[in-house]
Every structure is written in C-alpha cells, then in structure tokens.
Amino acid sequence: MGAGGHKSGDILTEKTAVLGLRLYVLLALAVAALLTGVLMALLLFLRSTSRRHKMTRLKHSSGLSPAFSLEIGDIGLDGTGSIGGKGFEGSEKKGTQVVVGECSRSKAGAEMIAQIGWGRWFTFAELDAATSGFADWNVIGEGGYGVVYRGVLPDLSVVAVKNLLNKKGQAEKEFKVEVEAIGRVRHKNLVGLVGYCAEGPKRMLVYEYMDNGNLEQWLHGNVGPVSPLTWEVRMKIAIGTAKGLAHLHEGLEPKVVHRDIKSSNILLDKQWNPKVSDFGLAKLLGPGSNFVTTRVMGTFGYVAPEYASTGLLNESSDVYSFGVLLMEIISGRNPVDYRRPAGEVNLVEWFRGMVGTKHVEDVIDPSIEIQPSPRGLKRTLLVCLRCVDLDSQKRPKMGQVAHMLEGDEFPFRLEHRSPREVSLLTCLPASVAPARVPLLTDKVSLSPSERSMWR
C-alpha cells in the first residue's frame, strides 16, 4: 500500500513539458479555469435575462424602445392650450419630468413616455451616420427653425431628419410641440413622424421621406415654361391638404390648430399626394374652448387678419391660411410679392379685384397648359373667397372645404333664391338648376363682388 501511494505521489509531482510545471499544478489550474468559465457563463446568463425582462417591462409600459440616456422635461398641456409646460410661450405650469435609458425610471416617467407619441428614439450617432455627418449635399430643406437632411438608415429606408436650431430655446419648444401634436396622429395627408433624437442640447425629428419635396419648389421654382402641376394635380394637392387639416380640426380631441399653413409646409410624394408638415407652431384647442390667446406667429401673407390683430387663435385661422394657399396654387403667385406692381403685391387683394371685375381666367397660372372647365374654376375661386372672408365666423370648416372642392355642388345656400338666381349661380340651365341646399348648413351670403362673378 505504501509503495503504491508513493508511486502515485511520484507521478503527481513529476515535472511536465508545459513550462516545467508539475502535474498536480496543471490539474489545479485546469480545474480553476473550468470553474471560472462556468461562473462567468452563469453571470452573463443572469445579467442578460435581467436586462431582457427590464426592457420588456419598459416597452409594455411605454410603447417605445429607448436606446440611450436622455431627458425630456416639462412635457404637458396647460389650461390655455399651450403645449410644453414651463418655458413655452409664457406658460409657467410644470409637467412631469421624464428620464429614460440607464437613468432611473419611475412609473410616472414610463406613463409620460407613453403619452408623447409613437416612434423610436435615435441616438445622435445613428442620425449622424444616416446623413453622412449632416453633409451639405444631403440638405433638402432649410427654414427659420432648422435644417432638414435626407438620411438613409441601416435597413436602407430613407428618412428626412430635421435638426432643430436652438435659438433662445426654440428647439426644445418645437420638439415638444411636434411630439405632442403629431406623435400619435396617423393620416394619409399628414406627414408621419418616424422618431426623435434628444441628446444634450440637440433636438431632432425624423420624418418619412417625401420624394417630390415641397409644394413651394414646384410653384415658384424653375420648372420650365409648362408646369408639371396640371390643374388636376393642383386640385388633388388642394383636396388632400384640406382633408389633412380637417382631420386636425375635426378628427382629434383636443383639436390641433396648425398655425403655419403655407406652400413650403406641404410635402409631396411620387404621386403628388400632399402631406401637411412642420407642426412646430401648432396649438391644441381643448374641449369647450373656442379659441386660445397666444403670441402671434406664422408666415407673413398667410396669417388671418383677426389673429394678427388680437392674438385670438382657432381653427378658422387655418382656414384663412388655406384660402391663401389655394389662391397660390391656382395663380402660381406668392402671397406677398414686392416685385409686382402696387395693386398686385398682396395676393388676396389682387385675387378679389380680379374676381370682382370678372377677369376670372386671368388668375390662372400661365404655366398650366390645359385650362380647367369654367364651372370647376368658378367653384374653386368661390371656395378661395369663402376661406378668406374677413368675418371669421362665415368661413367654412375644413371638412366642408374638402367636400366643396371634390363635389359638383356649390358651397352656399340656394334657399330663397329665384330660379334665375339659381341658374346663374350654378352655371346651369334653369331647367336643371338645383333648388336644394347642397353641402353647407351655414348661412353664407355672397358679397357684391362675389355675386358679380356668376353673372
């Protein structure tokens, strides 16, 4: 027994070819390495399982997939219809601060994330790579509130990345407003918000990409002697825009007043379908609120006169802006153009004068090759004049405007009119002139200049 044990001990103490180490040392190292490997694998498994459960709970509670640390403070809706809480156009009401990512997450924070819209959070590095370092050759738009870049994501989907300019905190305000106003909104005539980026002072919005740019480029850019925007295409754009605004005004609660309807904010896809964009100035109008008092903002030439003079804002302000836009679509002229003669600088005034003197064909953009039918033109001109009525209460709703532009019936009451008046107003023979109320239930009277258009 002693001899056997001695031989075994001799074997374990013999030196090996591995660095001259004895056999028992190698065996001990092997066992230690095996145990270390098992422990590390177990720790990694437990850590990944914990993180997976944590992210699943966050996704279920928020509907978002945050990928980095960020902070969005004071997102909320105050009693005046202002969005954004403290620091937003004079409002001092505070919302709930939200911290997402590896920072602490409270239940209230997760609930707030769920309220600010659908989409994904992008890191700055992701958007920097998508836009090739925000290269100048990727710029597709530029305005007072930011620069828009074309970007390509890793899955090869094309997006538009709006890098908000932080002028006196404007980037933070617009970021909050856009997310709150359209983060959850889905409509074929409203631009889709794909996601957001908020790292440090940087605020960016990621939208679906529109192949044909914006309407302003096609109306006022160098497109040649014959515009690709035929009359039919222009009416398609006008109707789609009207439907998008109607959804904001009549399909949402609280309703959204865009406050900056203009041709550069109407984006176009390959089939010329329009999408209303840029909700940085939008306001919410809560239940029971007929208007909201706010600092006057918008684009010169499109702003409703009563809003400009009083600061009282409601959806009729958007209707006026749409009326100016429709005149711009028809005529190809800018709302304000100081290069033109004195009587033609202001589009609305010139338009009214041309209609009042029965020069209705002269308001059509000369780059339109095929002219519209007289009936269709007169109907569209009347819609323009109704939308820019100086009495805001007489302006139609955007849903009504969409129906007017689509239908063959005219947007005013035909009650209490003689058969001759009806036939003149509808441009039809008296024998077939309609004698019923078509689309509007409002009482809308025609001014002398508008009435003369139909004689």
C-alpha positions as CSV (number, residue, x, y, z in Angstrom):
1,M,0.0,0.0,0.0
2,G,2.8,2.3,0.9
3,A,4.6,1.6,-2.3
4,G,1.5,2.2,-4.4
5,G,0.8,5.5,-2.7
6,H,4.4,6.5,-3.1
7,K,4.3,5.8,-6.9
8,S,1.1,7.8,-7.3
9,G,2.6,10.7,-5.4
10,D,5.7,10.5,-7.6
11,I,3.5,10.8,-10.7
12,L,1.7,13.9,-9.5
13,T,5.0,15.6,-8.6
14,E,6.7,14.8,-11.8
15,K,7.6,17.7,-14.0
16,T,5.7,18.0,-17.3
17,A,6.7,19.5,-20.6
18,V,4.4,22.5,-20.0
19,L,6.7,25.2,-18.7
20,G,8.2,22.6,-16.5
21,L,5.2,22.7,-14.2
22,R,4.4,19.6,-12.0
23,L,1.4,17.6,-13.0
24,Y,-0.6,18.5,-9.9
25,V,-0.2,22.2,-10.6
26,L,-1.5,21.7,-14.1
27,L,-4.5,19.8,-12.8
28,A,-5.3,22.5,-10.3
29,L,-5.0,25.2,-13.0
30,A,-7.4,23.3,-15.3
31,V,-10.0,22.8,-12.5
32,A,-9.7,26.6,-11.6
33,A,-10.1,27.6,-15.3
34,L,-13.2,25.3,-15.7
35,L,-14.8,26.7,-12.5
36,T,-14.1,30.3,-13.6
37,G,-15.6,29.6,-17.0
38,V,-18.8,28.1,-15.6
39,L,-19.2,31.1,-13.1
40,M,-18.7,33.7,-15.9
41,A,-21.2,32.0,-18.2
42,L,-23.8,31.8,-15.3
43,L,-23.3,35.5,-14.5
44,L,-23.7,36.5,-18.2
45,F,-26.8,34.5,-18.5
46,L,-28.4,36.0,-15.3
47,R,-27.4,39.5,-16.4
48,S,-28.9,39.2,-19.9
49,T,-32.1,37.6,-18.5
50,S,-32.5,40.5,-16.1
51,R,-31.9,43.1,-18.8
52,R,-34.4,41.4,-21.2
53,H,-37.1,41.4,-18.5
54,K,-36.4,45.0,-17.7
55,M,-36.6,46.2,-21.3
56,T,-39.8,44.1,-21.8
57,R,-41.5,45.8,-18.9
58,L,-40.4,49.2,-20.2
59,K,-41.7,48.5,-23.7
60,H,-45.0,47.3,-22.4
61,S,-45.5,50.4,-20.2
62,S,-44.3,52.9,-22.7
63,G,-44.7,51.6,-26.3
64,L,-41.1,52.9,-27.0
65,S,-37.7,51.4,-27.3
66,P,-35.2,53.8,-25.7
67,A,-31.6,53.0,-26.6
68,F,-29.7,55.7,-24.7
69,S,-29.8,58.1,-21.8
70,L,-31.9,61.3,-22.5
71,E,-34.0,63.7,-20.6
72,I,-37.2,65.5,-21.7
73,G,-38.5,67.9,-19.1
74,D,-41.8,69.6,-18.6
75,I,-43.9,68.0,-21.3
76,G,-47.6,68.7,-20.7
77,L,-50.7,70.6,-21.7
78,D,-51.7,73.6,-19.7
79,G,-55.2,75.1,-19.4
80,T,-54.6,77.7,-22.1
81,G,-54.0,75.1,-24.8
82,S,-50.2,75.7,-24.7
83,I,-48.1,72.6,-25.2
84,G,-44.8,72.1,-23.4
85,G,-45.2,73.4,-19.9
86,K,-42.7,75.7,-18.3
87,G,-40.8,77.9,-20.7
88,F,-43.3,77.5,-23.6
89,E,-44.7,80.9,-24.6
90,G,-45.1,82.2,-21.1
91,S,-46.7,79.2,-19.5
92,E,-45.5,78.5,-16.0
93,K,-47.2,75.2,-15.4
94,K,-44.8,72.3,-14.9
95,G,-45.3,68.9,-16.4
96,T,-43.7,65.6,-15.4
97,Q,-40.0,65.2,-16.0
98,V,-39.0,62.0,-17.7
99,V,-35.7,60.3,-17.6
100,V,-35.2,57.4,-20.0
101,G,-32.4,54.9,-20.6
102,E,-29.9,53.8,-17.9
103,C,-31.1,56.6,-15.6
104,S,-33.8,55.9,-13.0
105,R,-37.2,55.2,-14.4
106,S,-40.3,55.9,-12.4
107,K,-43.8,54.7,-13.1
108,A,-44.8,58.3,-13.9
109,G,-41.9,58.5,-16.3
110,A,-43.0,55.5,-18.2
111,E,-46.5,56.7,-18.4
112,M,-45.4,60.1,-19.7
113,I,-43.3,58.4,-22.4
114,A,-46.4,56.6,-23.5
115,Q,-48.2,59.9,-23.8
116,I,-45.8,61.7,-26.1
117,G,-46.2,59.6,-29.2
118,W,-45.2,56.6,-31.2
119,G,-41.8,56.1,-32.8
120,R,-38.3,55.2,-31.9
121,W,-35.6,57.1,-30.1
122,F,-32.5,57.6,-32.3
123,T,-29.0,58.3,-31.0
124,F,-27.1,61.2,-32.4
125,A,-24.6,58.8,-33.8
126,E,-27.2,56.9,-35.7
127,L,-28.6,60.1,-37.4
128,D,-25.0,61.4,-38.0
129,A,-24.2,58.2,-39.9
130,A,-27.5,58.3,-41.7
131,T,-26.9,61.8,-43.1
132,S,-23.2,61.3,-43.7
133,G,-22.2,63.7,-40.9
134,F,-25.1,66.1,-41.8
135,A,-23.4,66.8,-45.1
136,D,-24.4,69.9,-47.1
137,W,-25.2,67.7,-50.1
138,N,-27.9,66.0,-48.0
139,V,-29.8,69.2,-47.2
140,I,-33.3,69.0,-48.7
141,G,-34.8,72.0,-46.8
142,E,-34.0,74.9,-44.6
143,G,-36.1,77.3,-42.6
144,G,-36.1,79.5,-39.6
145,Y,-36.4,76.6,-37.1
146,G,-34.0,74.1,-38.6
147,V,-32.3,72.3,-41.4
148,V,-33.8,69.1,-43.0
149,Y,-31.4,66.4,-44.2
150,R,-32.0,63.3,-46.3
151,G,-30.9,60.2,-44.4
152,V,-30.6,56.5,-45.1
153,L,-31.0,54.2,-42.1
154,P,-29.1,50.8,-41.8
155,D,-32.2,49.0,-43.1
156,L,-31.9,51.2,-46.3
157,S,-35.1,53.1,-45.5
158,V,-35.0,56.8,-46.5
159,V,-36.0,59.4,-43.9
160,A,-36.0,63.2,-43.5
161,V,-34.0,64.4,-40.4
162,K,-34.9,67.8,-39.1
163,N,-32.1,69.3,-37.0
164,L,-33.8,72.0,-34.9
165,L,-32.0,75.2,-34.4
166,N,-31.7,76.1,-30.7
167,K,-32.5,79.9,-30.9
168,K,-33.5,81.1,-27.4
169,G,-34.7,77.6,-26.5
170,Q,-36.8,77.3,-29.6
171,A,-35.5,73.8,-30.5
172,E,-36.8,72.5,-27.2
173,K,-40.2,74.1,-27.6
174,E,-40.7,72.9,-31.2
175,F,-39.5,69.4,-30.3
176,K,-42.1,69.2,-27.5
177,V,-44.9,70.6,-29.7
178,E,-44.2,68.3,-32.6
179,V,-44.0,65.2,-30.5
180,E,-47.2,66.1,-28.5
181,A,-49.2,67.3,-31.6
182,I,-48.5,64.6,-34.1
183,G,-46.6,61.9,-32.3
184,R,-49.7,59.7,-32.3
185,V,-51.5,61.1,-35.3
186,R,-51.8,58.9,-38.4
187,H,-53.5,60.2,-41.5
188,K,-52.6,59.9,-45.2
189,N,-52.4,63.7,-45.6
190,L,-50.3,64.4,-42.5
191,V,-46.5,63.7,-42.6
192,G,-45.6,60.7,-40.5
193,L,-43.2,61.2,-37.5
194,V,-40.8,58.2,-37.5
195,G,-38.8,59.0,-34.4
196,Y,-36.9,61.5,-32.3
197,C,-33.4,62.3,-31.0
198,A,-32.6,64.2,-27.8
199,E,-29.1,64.2,-26.6
200,G,-27.8,67.1,-24.6
201,P,-28.9,70.3,-26.3
202,K,-29.6,68.5,-29.6
203,R,-33.2,68.1,-30.7
204,M,-34.0,66.3,-33.9
205,L,-37.2,64.9,-35.5
206,V,-37.2,62.1,-38.0
207,Y,-40.0,62.0,-40.6
208,E,-41.0,59.9,-43.5
209,Y,-39.2,61.0,-46.7
210,M,-41.2,62.6,-49.5
211,D,-39.8,62.2,-53.0
212,N,-41.2,65.3,-54.6
213,G,-40.1,67.8,-52.0
214,N,-42.5,70.6,-51.1
215,L,-45.2,72.5,-53.0
216,E,-43.3,75.8,-52.9
217,Q,-40.5,74.4,-55.0
218,W,-42.9,73.4,-57.7
219,L,-45.0,76.6,-57.7
220,H,-42.1,79.1,-57.5
221,G,-39.0,77.2,-58.6
222,N,-37.6,77.0,-62.1
223,V,-39.6,74.1,-63.6
224,G,-39.8,75.3,-67.2
225,P,-42.5,77.0,-69.3
226,V,-45.0,74.3,-68.6
227,S,-45.6,73.3,-65.0
228,P,-45.8,69.6,-64.2
229,L,-48.5,70.6,-61.8
230,T,-51.6,70.4,-64.0
231,W,-54.9,71.7,-62.9
232,E,-55.9,68.2,-61.9
233,V,-52.7,67.7,-59.9
234,R,-53.2,71.1,-58.2
235,M,-56.8,70.2,-57.2
236,K,-55.5,66.8,-55.9
237,I,-53.0,68.7,-53.7
238,A,-55.6,71.2,-52.5
239,I,-58.2,68.5,-51.6
240,G,-55.6,66.3,-49.8
241,T,-54.4,69.3,-47.8
242,A,-57.9,70.2,-46.9
243,K,-58.5,66.7,-45.7
244,G,-55.4,66.7,-43.6
245,L,-56.4,69.9,-41.9
246,A,-60.0,68.7,-41.4
247,H,-58.5,65.7,-39.5
248,L,-56.6,68.0,-37.3
249,H,-59.6,70.3,-36.6
250,E,-62.4,67.8,-36.6
251,G,-61.0,64.3,-36.1
252,L,-58.8,64.8,-33.0
253,E,-59.6,65.6,-29.4
254,P,-58.2,68.1,-28.4
255,K,-58.2,69.6,-31.9
256,V,-54.9,70.8,-33.4
257,V,-54.6,74.3,-35.0
258,H,-51.5,74.2,-37.2
259,R,-50.8,77.9,-37.3
260,D,-48.4,77.8,-40.2
261,I,-50.1,76.6,-43.3
262,K,-48.0,77.6,-46.4
263,S,-46.8,76.0,-49.6
264,S,-43.3,75.1,-48.1
265,N,-45.1,73.0,-45.4
266,I,-47.0,70.9,-47.9
267,L,-44.9,67.9,-48.9
268,L,-45.5,65.8,-52.0
269,D,-44.8,62.1,-52.7
270,K,-44.2,60.5,-56.1
271,Q,-47.9,60.5,-57.0
272,W,-48.3,64.2,-55.9
273,N,-50.2,63.2,-52.8
274,P,-49.8,66.0,-50.3
275,K,-48.9,65.8,-46.6
276,V,-49.1,68.7,-44.2
277,S,-45.8,69.0,-42.2
278,D,-44.0,71.2,-39.7
279,F,-46.1,71.3,-36.5
280,G,-43.6,73.4,-34.6
281,L,-46.1,76.3,-34.1
282,A,-49.2,74.1,-33.5
283,K,-51.6,74.7,-30.7
284,L,-54.1,72.4,-29.0
285,L,-57.6,73.6,-28.5
286,G,-59.2,71.6,-25.7
287,P,-62.9,70.7,-25.2
288,G,-65.2,73.7,-24.7
289,S,-62.5,76.1,-25.9
290,N,-63.5,78.3,-28.8
291,F,-60.1,80.0,-29.1
292,V,-56.7,80.3,-27.4
293,T,-54.9,83.5,-26.8
294,T,-51.3,83.3,-28.0
295,R,-48.4,85.3,-29.3
296,V,-49.0,85.9,-33.0
297,M,-46.8,83.7,-35.1
298,G,-46.9,82.4,-38.6
299,T,-45.7,83.4,-42.1
300,F,-46.4,86.9,-43.4
301,G,-49.1,86.8,-46.1
302,Y,-50.8,83.7,-44.7
303,V,-51.8,84.9,-41.3
304,A,-55.5,85.6,-40.7
305,P,-56.2,89.4,-40.1
306,E,-58.2,88.8,-36.9
307,Y,-55.5,86.6,-35.4
308,A,-52.8,89.2,-36.3
309,S,-54.7,92.0,-34.6
310,T,-56.0,90.2,-31.5
311,G,-53.9,87.1,-30.9
312,L,-57.1,85.1,-30.6
313,L,-56.4,81.8,-32.4
314,N,-58.8,79.0,-33.5
315,E,-59.3,76.7,-36.5
316,S,-60.7,79.5,-38.7
317,S,-57.2,81.0,-38.7
318,D,-56.0,77.8,-40.5
319,V,-59.0,78.1,-42.9
320,Y,-57.8,81.6,-43.9
321,S,-54.3,80.4,-44.4
322,F,-55.6,77.6,-46.6
323,G,-57.6,80.1,-48.6
324,V,-54.4,82.0,-49.4
325,L,-52.6,78.7,-50.2
326,L,-55.4,77.8,-52.6
327,M,-55.1,81.2,-54.3
328,E,-51.3,80.5,-54.6
329,I,-52.0,77.0,-56.1
330,I,-54.3,78.5,-58.7
331,S,-52.3,81.5,-59.7
332,G,-48.7,80.4,-59.1
333,R,-48.1,83.7,-57.3
334,N,-46.5,84.3,-53.9
335,P,-48.8,85.6,-51.1
336,V,-46.7,88.8,-51.0
337,D,-44.5,89.8,-53.9
338,Y,-42.9,93.3,-53.8
339,R,-41.6,92.8,-57.3
340,R,-45.1,93.2,-58.7
341,P,-47.0,96.4,-59.4
342,A,-48.6,98.2,-56.4
343,G,-52.0,96.7,-57.0
344,E,-50.7,93.1,-57.3
345,V,-48.3,92.9,-54.3
346,N,-50.8,91.3,-52.0
347,L,-52.2,88.1,-53.5
348,V,-55.6,88.2,-51.6
349,E,-56.3,91.8,-52.6
350,W,-55.3,91.2,-56.2
351,F,-57.4,88.0,-56.4
352,R,-60.5,89.7,-55.0
353,G,-60.1,92.5,-57.5
354,M,-59.7,90.1,-60.5
355,V,-62.8,88.2,-59.5
356,G,-64.8,91.4,-58.9
357,T,-64.0,92.6,-62.3
358,K,-64.8,89.3,-63.9
359,H,-61.3,88.5,-65.0
360,V,-61.5,85.0,-63.6
361,E,-59.4,83.4,-66.3
362,D,-56.6,85.8,-65.6
363,V,-55.9,84.4,-62.2
364,I,-54.8,81.0,-63.5
365,D,-51.1,80.3,-63.5
366,P,-49.9,80.8,-67.1
367,S,-47.7,77.7,-66.8
368,I,-50.8,75.5,-66.7
369,E,-51.1,74.1,-70.2
370,I,-54.6,72.7,-70.1
371,Q,-57.2,75.2,-68.6
372,P,-59.8,74.0,-66.2
373,S,-63.5,74.0,-67.0
374,P,-65.3,77.3,-66.3
375,R,-67.6,75.5,-63.8
376,G,-64.7,73.9,-61.9
377,L,-62.7,77.2,-61.9
378,K,-65.6,79.2,-60.6
379,R,-66.3,76.7,-57.9
380,T,-62.7,76.8,-56.8
381,L,-62.5,80.6,-56.8
382,L,-65.6,80.8,-54.7
383,V,-64.0,78.4,-52.2
384,C,-61.0,80.7,-52.0
385,L,-63.1,83.8,-51.3
386,R,-65.2,81.9,-48.7
387,C,-62.0,80.8,-46.8
388,V,-60.5,84.4,-46.7
389,D,-63.8,86.0,-45.6
390,L,-62.9,88.9,-43.2
391,D,-65.7,87.6,-40.9
392,S,-64.1,84.5,-39.4
393,Q,-67.5,83.1,-38.4
394,K,-68.5,83.0,-42.1
395,R,-65.6,80.8,-43.2
396,P,-66.5,77.2,-43.8
397,K,-65.0,74.3,-41.8
398,M,-62.1,72.4,-43.5
399,G,-64.3,69.3,-43.8
400,Q,-66.8,71.4,-45.8
401,V,-64.0,72.9,-47.9
402,A,-62.8,69.4,-48.9
403,H,-66.4,68.4,-49.9
404,M,-66.7,71.6,-51.9
405,L,-63.5,71.1,-53.8
406,E,-64.4,67.4,-54.5
407,G,-68.1,67.8,-55.5
408,D,-70.0,69.4,-58.2
409,E,-72.3,71.3,-55.9
410,F,-71.7,74.8,-54.7
411,P,-70.9,75.8,-51.1
412,F,-73.7,78.3,-50.4
413,R,-77.4,78.1,-49.6
414,L,-79.8,78.2,-52.6
415,E,-82.9,78.7,-50.5
416,H,-84.9,81.9,-51.0
417,R,-83.4,82.4,-54.5
418,S,-85.4,82.8,-57.7
419,P,-84.9,80.1,-60.4
420,R,-82.9,82.7,-62.4
421,E,-80.5,83.4,-59.5
422,V,-80.1,79.6,-59.0
423,S,-79.3,79.1,-62.7
424,L,-76.7,81.9,-62.7
425,L,-75.1,80.7,-59.5
426,T,-74.7,77.1,-60.7
427,C,-73.9,77.9,-64.3
428,L,-76.7,75.5,-65.4
429,P,-79.8,75.9,-67.5
430,A,-82.8,76.9,-65.3
431,S,-84.5,73.7,-66.2
432,V,-81.8,71.6,-64.4
433,A,-80.6,74.0,-61.8
434,P,-80.7,72.5,-58.3
435,A,-83.1,74.1,-55.9
436,R,-81.9,72.5,-52.7
437,V,-79.2,73.1,-50.1
438,P,-76.1,71.3,-51.3
439,L,-73.3,70.9,-48.8
440,L,-73.3,73.7,-46.1
441,T,-75.9,74.2,-43.5
442,D,-74.3,77.6,-42.6
443,K,-76.0,80.7,-43.9
444,V,-73.3,82.1,-46.2
445,S,-74.1,85.3,-48.1
446,L,-72.2,86.5,-51.2
447,S,-70.6,89.9,-51.4
448,P,-71.5,92.1,-54.4
449,S,-68.1,91.4,-56.0
450,E,-68.5,87.6,-55.5
451,R,-72.1,87.7,-56.8
452,S,-70.9,89.6,-59.9
453,M,-68.6,86.7,-60.7
454,W,-71.6,84.5,-61.6
455,R,-73.4,86.9,-63.8
